[in-house]
Amino acid sequence: MFGIRMMLLSLLALPLLGDSLKLESRYSFKQSTLYSHDFFPSVPTFPVLEISRDLSLYKVRSSEIVKEFEKHGIKVEAKTPIIEFVKSSSGNFSELEERVGELFVKEHSKNQILVRGVQVSPTTSVELGGWRLLEIDFDSKLLKRSTGTFSAYFSDAVGNKRKSFFRYEIDATLEAIFTKETLKGGDVLDSGSVEIKRIPFERITSEWMRKDQVGKVSVKSYTSPETLLTQDRIIPKIVVRRGDVIRVRIQEGAVSLEFSATAQQEGAVGSKIRVRNEKNKKSYDVKIIDPMTAIIE
């Protein structure tokens, strides 16, 4: 009876059939031996990995960790092909996390970034007790990545300086604009054709279209529904289309002349297009200054 009870308790500790535990991409360690409960507190305890006491940073294929759990009948999945293990260090990294978070907020405020958390950890074992943070060296390219490595400079009470390297991971979301319907080149991106969604920062690629651009820009070419709109997909709003009749103004000193002309191209405010005067059959290159007017410069 006692043996059956123990077996039932062991089964309860295991994940349910079909469920899967997920390994993180990075763990910290203090002891050289890592056990199953260091990864997942709810599973039975058994040794998983041995790390040399001399190492501060250790990397291993996630498939090797998965196999160790499979030996005990536990289904485990990995988020990344490589898992990093960093020896725990004394020190408070909250100031570094705050500095990194501020950089991301400044860079992506136009997309209404919401930073839910920043985690900073040293790439090697460091002792920062008594050391004061001077500055961080954070490459601007990192502001488009959810994780990366940067350096920071510290000083002690007598003026000694040191440089240490850290890894950051940021959990954040941004406002992004998606198409709601199929659009052809030149269609205006207004409230009826797009919608705003908040999505994970990890999806950032190139600079996204901003909320303040809605109604002021057009899509560059054919675009399918549910497309994430980036700056390279949009152009200034088309205000004159081929065949539109507009006013063309010629300024000669204090004298201003106007005539009507037919647009032979489409264009936005500030762009140059070709127009044709139907009366004298001549064509001109003009600059659009508003939806109904262009000038000959």
N, C-alpha and C positions, 0 to 999 in steps of 0.2 A: 504493500500500500504506500509505504514511504517512497519507494522507487518510482511509482507511478506519479506521485505528487511532484517529485523533483523533475520528472520528465515534462509534466504539464507546465511547470514554471519556466523551464527552459524554452519550451515552444512559445509561450506567451512573450518571452523576451525577444523572439525573432520577428522580423517584419512579416506582415501578412502576405500570403501567396499573391503574386502579381505586383506587390509593392516593390519599390526600388529605392535604396538609400543612395545619396549622391555625395561623392567625394569632392571636397573643395580643392582649389588649385594651389593653396598655400596653408601650411600649418606651422605652428611654433612648437619647440620641444625643449625640455630641460634635462631629461634622462636619456641615456643612449638607447634604451629599449622602448619602443612605442607599442602600446597594446590596442586591442580593438576598441576599448572604451574611450581611448584618446580621439578616436574618429567619430564613434557613435556611442554615447553613454548607455543606450538602451539594450545593446547586444551583449551576449555572453563574452566573458573576458578571455582573450588568448593573445599571445605575442604576434605582432604583424611585421615589424621592421626593426632592424638593428642599425644604429648609426654610430660611427666612430666618435669617441669623446673629443678628438682633436678637431672635428669639423664644426664650423659655425653655419655653413650652408650646404645642404645636401639635396640633390635632385634625383628623382627616380621615375621610371615609366609608370603611369597610373595602372597599366595592365597588370603589373606585378602586384600591386596592392589589391586589385580586384581578385586576382587568383587566390591570394591568402584568405580572403573572405569566402570565396567559393568553396575552399576546402572544408569550411564549417557550415556549408549549406546556406550562406547568406548572399543574396543578390545585391550587388553594388554596381553603380554606374559612376563614370568619371566625367567631370565637366571639361577637363583638359587632358591632353596626352601626357603631359609632364606635371608632376607634383613637386613643389618646393617645400623643404623643411628648414626653418631658420631657428637657431638656438635662441631662446628667450634672453632678453637683455634687460637690465634694470634701467629705469628712466621713464619719464613721462613725455609722450610724444604728442600730447594734445595741442601744444602750440604749433608744431609742424602741421598737424592736421587742419588747424584753423587757418594757417597761412595758405595751404594748398587749396582749401575750400574757397577762400576769398579770391584766389586767382581765377578759378573756374566761374565763380559768380560774375566777376568783372568781364570776363571774356564772352560769356553766353547770356548776359542779362537781356539782350534783345530778343532772345528766344525763351525768356521767362524760365530760366533754369531753376530747378528745385533740388537742392543738395540734401539728400536724406542722411548721408554719412560719408566720412572719409576715414580710411584706415591707413596708418603709416607704420611701417616696421623696418628695422635696420636690415640691410642685406648681409651684414656680418655682426657678430656679437660685439656690442659696444656698451661702455659704462659712461653714462652722462651725468652722474651725480656731481654737482658743483660746477658744471659747465653751463654757460649761458649762450643761447642761440643768437648769432649775429645776423646771418642772412641765409637765404636758400638760393640755389642755382637751379632754376626750373626752366628748361627749354620750352619755348612757346609752342613747339610741335606737340608737346605732351598734352596741351589743352584740348586736343582732339582725340585723346585716348583715355579710356577708363582706367588703365593701369600702366605703370611705367616706373622708371628709376630716376632719381634726382639726387643732388648732393646738398649738404648744408654745412655751414661753418659755425664753429663754437669757440668760445674763449673761457678761460678760468679766471679766478680771482687775481692772479698775478700777471695776466695778460698773455699767457700761452694760448696759441690757436691750434685748432684741429679741424680736419675735414672728414666727414663721414657720409656714407651713401645709404639711401633709403629707398624703399619701394612703397608706392601708394596705390590704393584701390579706391575709386570713388563710386558711390551709389547715388545716381541722380537721374532726373527725368527732364525732358525739354518739351516745349510746345512745338509741334511740327504741323505743317499744312499738307493735306492730301486732297487729291481730286475726288469728286463725288460722281463724275460722269465722264464719258468720252469727250475729249476736246480736240479740236483741230488747231493748227498753227494760227496764231493771231487772236484766238478767243480770249476774252478778258477773264481774269481770275477774280471773280467777285464772290460775295457771300452765298450765291446760289450754286456756284460750281465747285466750291471747295469747303472743307471742314477742318477744324483744328482738333488735333489729338495730342495727348501727352504720352510720349514714348520713352523707353530707356535710353540713356546717354550712349550706350554701347553701339547704337545704330548710326551714330553720326559718321558721315563720310565727308562730303564737301559742305560748304556753308548753306544752311537751309534758307528757304524763303521765310520772311518775317511776317508777323500778323499785321504790322503797319503798312505792308505792301498790298494787302488785299484790296482789290478795286483799282489799283494803280499800275498793274502789270498784266501782261498777256503771256500765254504759253507759247514757247518758241516753235514747237512742232506737234504733230499728233501725239496725244498722251492718253493712256488708258485709265480707267477708274482705279481708285485706291493707290495712285502713284504718289510717293513722297516727293514734294516739290523742293528742289534745290535751286540755288542762284543760276546755275548753268542751264536750267530748263526754262527760265523766264526771260522776257524782254520787256522794255517799257511798253505801257499800254498803247495799243494801236488806236489812234483817234481818226485817222484818215484812211479810207480804203479805196482801192482801185475803182474808178468810175464816179467817186464823189466829186461834186462841184464845190470848189472853195474859192475864197477871195485871195488874190495875190497882190501884194503891196510892193511898190517900188518907191524908195525914198531917194530923192535927188536934192540935197541941201534942205531947204525949207519946204520944198514941193513934194507932195506925196500923191502918187497915182495908184489907182486900183483897177483891177479887171478880174473877171471870173475865168476860171480854168478848170479843166477836168483832170483829176489825179490819175496818173498812169501807173502808180505804185502805191502800196500802203505804207504807212509810217506812223511813228510816235512823235510826241512833242519833242522838238530838238533835232529830229532826224531830217535828212535831205531826201527829197523825192523828185521825180520828173513829172511835170504837168504840161497840159496842152491847151493853148488859147484857141477855142473853136472858131473865133472870128477871123483871126489872121493865120490860123493853122500853124503857128509856131509853138515850139516846145521850150520849156525853161526848167532849169534846176532851181528848186526853191527849198527854203527851210521852214518847217512847220513850227508855228509859235503857239497855236491853240487849235482846237478841233475844227474851226472854220476858216482859219487864216494862215497864210504863209507869206514869207518875204523873199525877195531876190536880193542877195547880199552882194 
